[in-house]
Amino acid sequence: MMACGSRSRSNEMVDEFEKLVIRMNPPRVSVDNDSDMTATLVKVDSANKYGTLLEVVQVLTDLKLTIKRAYISSDGEWFMDVFHVVDQDGNKLYDGQVIDRIEQSLGAGSLSFRAAPERAVGVEAEAEEAQTTIELVGTDRPGLLSEVFAVLTDLRCNIVASEVWTHGARVAALVRVTDADAGCAVEDAARLDTVKRLLRHVLRGGSRDRNAARAAVPARAAEHAQRRLHQMMHADRRRAVGEQSEDGGEEESDEEDGRGAARGGSGRAVVEVEDCAERGYTLVNVRCRDRAKLLFDTVCTLTDMQYVVFHGTVIAEGSEAYQEYYIRHLGHSAGVSGEDRDRLRRALEDAIERRYTEGLRLELCCEDRVGLLSDVTRIFREHGLSVTHAEVETRGARAANVFYVVDASGEPVQGQAVEAVRAEIGEHILSVRAEHDASGGGGGDPRSPTGAGGGRRSLGNMIRSRSEKFLYNLGLIRSCS
């Protein structure tokens, strides 16, 4: 048996070899505005490393670019991807600063030499050390966010940034705070213990289950807030399913946990995970309503579940998005079991659906102050508004916050309630913003079209011809069908 020290030295040698390969073959990135009339092509070639695809997608997403198409191939030791991107207005990239940032973020000296880009929720990276991050998971209910922010305000914690997601009656949040008096991170252990204890009590609500809520202060802030929220909600989901199994109950069905219910007119995502034994891959097909950051969410889930994408095609040019991946698990070179495939399917469905923003979008922009969020969310609660999603930022001395709200029963908010809230908070600082529905008003459930045999591969057949045409040209694969 190999000793632990020998194994450690072996891993170090492999890591050093990977670094040597990357140094000998530095990443190459090119931005092409000539090949496509409607989008800018970002081409990335580099030595392959686990997580490289997520890093590239994360950089493009953090630059607020929309990926309309992507062709992915990473067979062997080389990673070759092409992304068709546009800006937030749907135009090609002509801003030289944006192009420079793409080349600097993905080019030699950056890609694969560092961890994923460290971006806080609405704050600059250099300010992170002066803040304390709190991770929260619990049972969602109307007015919960107001109670959380009230507790923090009472404990003299100033909220400088936060992101809140809700899905399937659960809520997850990352909250960055400073000491309201000193303006620095909260470091006193006793005080932090009090913060966590009170927040767990609020998050638990009426439940007697001590595991129903979590409040933690990690030793190091999450490298990427939205990836961390995915991880938190995925872990919470697995914990709940595991407890049901231990109690002798059956695993939740899609209908029981609310998956597939229309969220903001999204309809249900169709995810199919199949064994492609001929080539040693697992085949994943996704079809759903298109939305911002969809590709990041699916690639993030695959990466965090330790799957490697070898080939893929992404098409998101209309109201719906199509994604196809040929993947392998890091620890299962011989393929994955049917149970693993079902687990992956559910995880992808959750990752897709938890980011459909439900409700009316309200934007708050004003001078920041201690207790601002506590006051605003209290007014929401008093007028029967429930927050389903929140993004809180502090830009210098100003607060720039976004809330998605529904009424206490989960229905759309009535106009008079919104006007009453705006009158109390201030019509000049709280505004209503209409969301442009990427579905074009379709809102129907994406369906897997039935082929001649009515088999489950029919969804893949819709886009496989496009995917395989690209891969055939590279001489990398042949059909699995």
C-alpha atoms as one frame of an Amber mdcrd trajectory, in Angstrom:
protein
   0.000   0.000   0.000   1.285   3.456  -0.886   2.078   5.601   2.126   0.206
   8.881   2.594   3.427  10.833   2.157   4.154   9.059  -1.118   0.654   9.786
  -2.380   1.049  13.442  -1.452   4.382  13.690  -3.275   2.819  11.956  -6.278
  -0.028  14.489  -6.380   2.469  17.335  -6.129   4.427  15.909  -9.062   1.249
  15.674 -11.169   0.373  19.266 -10.264   3.847  20.485 -11.180   3.644  18.595
 -14.470   0.313  20.287 -15.270   1.853  23.677 -14.541   4.792  22.839 -16.798
   2.435  21.870 -19.638   0.560  25.149 -19.232   3.779  27.174 -19.239   4.922
  25.421 -22.401   1.492  25.930 -24.003   0.130  29.224 -22.653  -3.576  29.948
 -23.174  -4.486  31.731 -26.388  -7.589  33.879 -26.621  -8.812  35.766 -29.668
 -11.764  38.111 -30.069 -13.209  37.964 -33.585 -15.706  40.570 -34.777 -15.568
  39.598 -38.460 -16.714  35.969 -38.729 -20.289  36.464 -37.491 -22.642  39.322
 -38.391 -24.611  39.258 -35.145 -22.161  38.197 -32.425 -18.533  38.484 -31.380
 -16.598  35.216 -31.322 -14.363  34.567 -28.322 -12.016  31.663 -29.040 -10.041
  30.078 -26.218  -7.317  27.454 -26.674  -5.330  26.176 -23.719  -3.940  23.125
 -22.012  -6.888  21.334 -20.425  -7.418  21.362 -16.674 -10.419  20.422 -14.551
 -12.544  23.538 -14.057 -11.197  25.460 -17.054 -14.588  25.583 -18.780 -16.275
  27.008 -15.686 -13.538  29.601 -15.330 -14.019  30.803 -18.910 -17.824  30.920
 -18.650 -17.554  32.676 -15.302 -15.303  35.401 -16.723 -17.671  36.062 -19.635
 -20.712  36.051 -17.329 -19.102  38.401 -14.803 -18.444  40.823 -17.660 -22.243
  40.833 -18.176 -21.986  39.257 -21.623 -24.687  37.051 -23.096 -23.507  33.768
 -24.615 -25.705  33.013 -27.622 -23.802  29.955 -28.829 -20.915  27.881 -27.581
 -18.964  24.978 -29.048 -16.882  23.065 -26.518 -14.219  20.433 -27.023 -11.576
  19.244 -24.565 -10.598  15.756 -25.656  -7.066  14.788 -24.712  -4.918  17.446
 -23.073  -6.184  20.443 -25.027  -9.158  22.727 -24.463 -10.721  24.414 -27.526
 -13.871  26.512 -27.110 -15.710  29.063 -29.217 -18.269  31.407 -27.640 -20.637
  33.687 -29.582 -21.282  36.626 -27.265 -23.165  39.932 -27.272 -23.441  42.752
 -24.764 -26.437  43.487 -22.550 -28.136  45.306 -25.414 -27.694  42.374 -27.791
 -24.924  44.021 -29.803 -21.485  42.830 -30.829 -18.567  43.939 -28.676 -16.987
  47.151 -29.901 -15.853  48.550 -26.543 -12.081  48.221 -26.528 -11.945  48.107
 -22.730 -14.292  45.111 -22.624 -12.273  43.299 -25.287  -9.056  44.043 -23.387
 -10.562  42.653 -20.178 -11.577  39.440 -21.960  -8.066  38.981 -23.336  -6.430
  39.814 -20.014  -8.768  37.584 -17.975  -8.496  34.558 -20.252  -5.087  34.974
 -21.854  -1.589  33.842 -20.917  -0.685  34.481 -17.305  -4.246  34.218 -16.003
  -6.270  31.242 -17.234  -5.578  28.020 -15.316  -2.891  29.664 -13.175  -5.347
  31.044 -10.679  -8.517  29.986  -8.988 -11.880  31.122 -10.301 -12.180  34.922
 -10.344 -12.765  36.208  -6.844 -15.719  38.539  -7.066 -17.714  39.683  -4.086
 -21.421  40.334  -4.146 -21.407  43.952  -5.222 -18.147  45.014  -3.561 -14.584
  45.325  -4.767 -12.247  42.458  -3.953  -9.802  44.669  -2.050 -12.522  45.555
   0.462 -13.371  41.936   1.320 -10.898  41.656   4.181 -12.686  44.503   5.970
 -15.992  42.608   5.894 -17.496  39.518   7.460 -19.428  37.054   5.338 -22.430
  35.222   6.784 -23.965  32.208   5.023 -27.654  31.533   5.698 -29.952  28.638
   4.760 -33.462  28.106   6.075 -37.177  27.742   5.409 -38.625  30.578   3.352
 -41.689  32.495   4.525 -43.178  35.973   4.024 -41.235  38.612   5.950 -38.195
  36.427   6.622 -35.692  38.784   5.013 -37.040  41.656   7.067 -36.452  39.673
  10.264 -32.912  38.691   9.225 -31.933  42.275   8.436 -33.575  43.519  11.646
 -31.494  41.102  13.748 -28.292  42.242  12.070 -29.178  45.906  12.547 -29.989
  45.365  16.235 -26.571  43.738  16.656 -24.901  46.789  15.099 -23.965  45.029
  11.865 -24.047  47.171   8.744 -25.064  45.220   5.610 -22.845  46.268   2.722
 -23.760  43.517   0.241 -26.040  40.520  -0.018 -27.587  38.105  -2.457 -30.691
  36.098  -1.607 -32.224  33.176  -3.534 -35.412  31.234  -2.841 -36.443  27.901
  -4.331 -38.738  25.071  -3.282 -39.761  26.704   0.032 -36.086  27.154   0.985
 -33.942  30.276   1.107 -30.182  30.771   0.855 -28.311  34.011   1.346 -24.815
  35.423   1.461 -24.599  38.574   3.560 -21.509  40.750   3.930 -21.439  42.963
   6.999 -19.164  45.363   8.829 -19.175  46.654  12.366 -21.637  49.563  12.266
 -19.479  51.625  14.645 -15.924  50.790  13.565 -16.567  50.170   9.862 -14.395
  47.033   9.814 -14.989  43.290   9.881 -16.764  41.779  12.879 -14.124  39.612
  14.525 -15.226  39.173  18.132 -15.990  35.440  18.515 -18.659  35.907  21.202
 -20.454  38.500  19.126 -20.361  36.271  16.041 -21.746  33.369  18.068 -24.661
  35.589  19.108 -25.259  36.627  15.503 -25.321  33.017  14.315 -27.532  31.819
  17.178 -30.168  34.512  16.659 -30.157  34.120  12.889 -30.593  30.342  13.162
 -33.577  30.967  15.424 -35.129  33.330  12.858 -34.432  30.977   9.946 -35.924
  27.999  11.736 -39.232  29.775  12.218 -41.732  27.415  13.833 -39.729  24.275
  13.053 -38.287  22.226  15.897 -35.746  20.655  13.581 -32.375  22.105  14.565
 -31.015  21.127  11.163 -33.693  23.099   9.297 -31.583  26.272   9.452 -27.924
  27.112   9.065 -26.012  30.277   9.872 -22.260  30.156   9.437 -19.304  32.508
   9.202 -16.732  30.865   6.910 -13.050  31.388   7.607 -12.657  32.611   4.040
 -15.226  34.365   1.907 -16.594  32.481  -1.103 -14.547  33.009  -4.247 -17.710
  33.473  -6.295 -20.964  34.342  -4.548 -23.390  32.832  -7.032 -21.442  29.594
  -7.281 -21.471  29.409  -3.480 -25.251  29.922  -3.398 -25.660  27.016  -5.817
 -23.474  24.872  -3.556 -25.414  25.857  -0.442 -28.824  25.102  -1.948 -27.588
  21.843  -3.482 -26.172  20.688  -0.127 -29.406  21.684   1.622 -31.442  19.718
  -0.912 -29.271  16.623  -0.465 -29.520  16.883   3.320 -33.323  17.014   3.164
 -33.524  14.056   0.767 -31.069  12.078   2.912 -33.147  12.650   6.044 -36.285
  11.479   4.236 -34.501   8.303   3.150 -33.310   7.619   6.702 -36.877   8.036
   7.978 -38.064   5.410   5.516 -39.804   7.888   3.253 -39.408   7.973  -0.476
 -37.306  10.566  -2.212 -39.247  13.670  -3.162 -40.827  13.593  -6.583 -40.536
  16.495  -8.968 -44.151  17.422  -8.346 -43.937  17.273  -4.535 -41.014  19.655
  -4.147 -42.461  22.213  -6.513 -39.970  21.615  -9.282 -41.575  22.289 -12.602
 -44.040  24.820 -11.274 -44.013  27.875 -13.460 -41.737  30.509 -11.960 -42.238
  33.825 -13.621 -43.724  32.052 -16.639 -40.638  29.907 -17.039 -42.277  26.535
 -17.519 -40.465  23.367 -16.658 -36.932  22.638 -17.773 -36.454  19.388 -19.683
 -33.238  17.635 -18.660 -32.261  14.216 -19.968 -29.209  12.284 -18.796 -28.356
   9.125 -20.730 -25.611   6.554 -20.904 -23.523   6.782 -24.080 -21.522   3.632
 -23.463 -20.156   3.296 -26.994 -17.843   6.261 -26.468 -17.609   6.087 -22.697
 -19.599   9.290 -22.120 -22.713  10.293 -20.254 -24.922  12.415 -22.518 -26.783
  15.409 -21.052 -29.485  17.305 -22.957 -31.106  20.453 -21.580 -34.002  22.408
 -23.025 -35.608  25.308 -21.182 -36.605  28.932 -21.449 -33.537  31.058 -22.026
 -32.405  33.505 -19.375 -29.296  35.318 -18.223 -26.465  33.220 -16.712 -28.071
  29.928 -17.726 -24.836  28.471 -19.104 -22.943  29.439 -15.954 -25.519  27.662
 -13.791 -25.389  24.379 -15.712 -21.593  24.312 -16.061 -21.222  25.270 -12.390
 -23.424  22.328 -11.384 -21.550  19.867 -13.579 -18.204  21.054 -12.219 -19.247
  21.011  -8.562 -20.573  17.465  -9.004 -17.152  16.552 -10.439 -18.161  16.012
 -14.042 -15.862  16.983 -16.905 -17.364  18.289 -20.150 -15.496  16.802 -23.109
 -17.772  18.076 -25.873 -20.739  20.378 -25.894 -22.992  22.615 -27.906 -25.056
  25.511 -26.572 -27.668  27.356 -28.634 -29.615  30.229 -27.076 -30.730  32.466
 -29.920 -34.491  32.517 -29.439 -36.911  32.138 -26.587 -35.535  28.722 -25.634
 -32.054  27.462 -24.907 -30.625  24.100 -25.928 -27.572  22.581 -24.321 -25.874
  19.269 -25.000 -22.871  17.859 -23.167 -20.784  14.711 -23.433 -19.399  14.264
 -19.920 -17.467  11.892 -17.681 -17.187  11.764 -13.919 -13.757  12.314 -12.411
 -14.071   9.225 -10.209 -16.039   6.898 -12.497 -14.124   6.336 -15.721 -16.283
   3.285 -16.476 -19.491   5.322 -16.476 -22.040   6.361 -13.871 -24.988   4.459
 -12.446 -28.646   5.124 -13.136 -28.961   6.559  -9.630 -26.101   8.984 -10.316
 -27.719  10.037 -13.585 -31.021  10.728 -11.797 -29.191  12.723  -9.138 -27.468
  14.802 -11.817 -30.738  15.407 -13.647 -32.421  16.708 -10.492 -29.429  18.900
  -9.641 -29.457  20.490 -13.104 -33.214  21.082 -12.933 -32.808  22.790  -9.576
 -29.890  24.921 -10.765 -31.892  26.079 -13.779 -35.121  26.807 -11.946 -33.817
  28.442  -8.792 -32.553  31.401 -10.819 -35.794  32.220 -12.587 -36.652  35.473
 -10.849 -40.280  35.490  -9.772 -42.214  38.640  -9.044 -42.099  42.375  -9.657
 -38.658  43.969  -9.866 -38.108  46.930  -7.534 -34.908  48.968  -7.600 -33.738
  51.017  -4.632 -31.036  53.625  -5.188 -30.194  56.107  -2.430 -27.602  57.144
   0.131 -26.548  54.170   2.214 -26.978  54.139   5.978 -27.009  51.659   8.823
 -30.451  50.044   9.097 -31.572  50.972   5.566 -32.347  47.385   4.520 -34.073
  46.627   7.789 -36.380  49.615   7.282 -37.085  48.910   3.600 -37.860  45.214
   4.043 -40.020  46.010   7.102 -42.126  48.308   4.924 -42.373  45.538   2.313
 -43.627  43.147   5.007 -46.123  45.608   6.435 -47.674  46.005   2.990 -47.829
  42.269   2.343 -44.844  42.012  -0.022 -42.602  38.948   0.109 -39.079  39.003
  -1.350 -38.209  36.059  -3.630 -34.799  37.297  -4.775 -32.536  40.142  -3.719
 -29.250  41.663  -4.856 -27.749  44.228  -2.500 -24.772  46.391  -3.424 -22.959
  49.325  -1.891 -21.163  51.566  -4.367 -19.174  54.042  -2.393 -21.682  55.842
  -0.194 -24.717  54.772  -2.204 -26.919  51.706  -2.002 -27.997  50.059  -5.258
 -30.414  47.263  -4.445 -32.745  45.049  -6.468 -35.716  43.137  -5.023 -38.169
  40.771  -6.694 -41.432  40.707  -4.774 -44.746  38.843  -4.741 -47.642  39.099
  -2.314 -47.798  36.966   0.842 -49.594  34.147  -1.001 -47.061  34.077  -3.830
 -49.320  35.868  -6.324 -48.418  38.989  -8.346 -48.365  42.199  -6.343 -51.317
  44.554  -6.720 -50.600  48.018  -8.075 -52.000  49.837  -5.053 -49.671  47.928
  -2.715 -46.656  48.937  -4.801 -47.688  52.565  -4.857 -48.228  52.544  -1.095
 -44.733  51.131  -0.564 -43.184  53.677  -2.911 -45.028  56.514  -1.186 -43.648
  55.447   2.207 -40.069  54.746   1.077 -39.872  57.525  -1.490 -40.981  57.445
  -5.103 -37.739  59.067  -6.229 -35.554  56.310  -4.734 -37.724  53.185  -5.232
 -38.666  52.441  -8.812 -40.428  49.659 -10.678 -38.579  48.072 -13.580 -40.284
  45.915 -16.175 -38.443  42.693 -16.985 -38.022  41.742 -20.618 -39.179  38.140
 -20.863 -36.668  36.172 -22.915 -39.384  33.688 -23.765 -41.191  36.273 -25.790
 -44.351  35.587 -23.845 -44.379  31.890 -24.698 -44.179  30.623 -21.151 -45.187
  27.101 -22.097 -43.447  24.017 -20.823 -40.569  22.997 -23.048 -41.364  19.508
 -24.281 -39.083  16.796 -25.517 -40.357  16.242 -29.070 -41.270  12.670 -29.891
 -39.200  11.051 -32.577 -40.059   8.103 -34.746 -39.453   5.700 -31.912 -40.662
   8.014 -29.159 -37.383   7.425 -27.311 -35.687   9.698 -24.799 -32.917  10.538
 -27.256 -35.288  12.656 -29.335 -34.286  15.890 -27.571 -30.637  15.255 -28.302
 -31.425  14.568 -31.943 -32.759  18.137 -32.277 -29.348  19.693 -31.720 -26.941
  16.797 -32.090 -26.536  17.447 -35.803 -25.201  20.939 -35.038 -23.008  19.702
 -32.215 -21.596  16.736 -34.067 -20.991  18.746 -37.247 -18.588  20.862 -35.227
 -17.048  17.860 -33.503 -16.835  15.829 -36.721 -14.891  18.661 -38.311 -12.410
  18.379 -35.467 -12.306  14.613 -35.994 -13.035  13.989 -32.340 -16.237  11.959
 -32.099 -18.741   9.901 -33.974 -22.433   9.450 -33.243 -23.570   7.655 -30.111
 -26.879   6.707 -31.668
